């Protein structure tokens, strides 16, 4: 996990690109996919995308959290 980095990972200063083994429960990519902010495009249509994203938290007002 993180031993080898692709060129795009090395070029991204925000560490926004992560690759890893989904079969390894301790890998960083598995921990990111388990977050509540994780989503994939067209998942609600039954698609199983290989690429997923973390939603940006735009409103951190605790009174609006349901």
Secondary structure, DSSP 8 states (H G I E B T S, - for coil): --SS--HHHHH-TT-------TT-TTSHHHHHHTSTTEE-TTGGGT---S--EE-------GGG--
